[in-house]
Amino acid sequence: MQAATMFEKSVPTAQIAYDLRVSEKSVRLWRRRWTAGGTFSEDDYIAFLDQAHQRLRAPIVLIWDNLNTRVGHHMHALTTARPWLTVTRLPAYAPNLNPTEGVWRWMNAA
């Protein structure tokens, strides 16, 4: 994630927000999560998607794996309430369809 790299370099919040075209509020939230070593919650994902939609002013299509924060009833309700959002889920185990799997495999081999 670009933001994490910027956090490591102590880039100011305003600069990260400007560079990534998001609000400073989002960057502060990400920084708190990053500092605490936490991950995004369902509400964090939705806030991020809402911000992206506001910035892009266009529909968004997501292709998601089956991470637990992305498959719950709460997340389903949040995503279906947004007509501009289309979510397509990868099969339960499909490393050939998920490009990040190749990156993890390459990193683990090093």
Beta strands, then each sheet from edge to edge (+ up, - down):
strand 1: 60-64
strand 2: 85-89
sheet 1: 1+ 2+
end
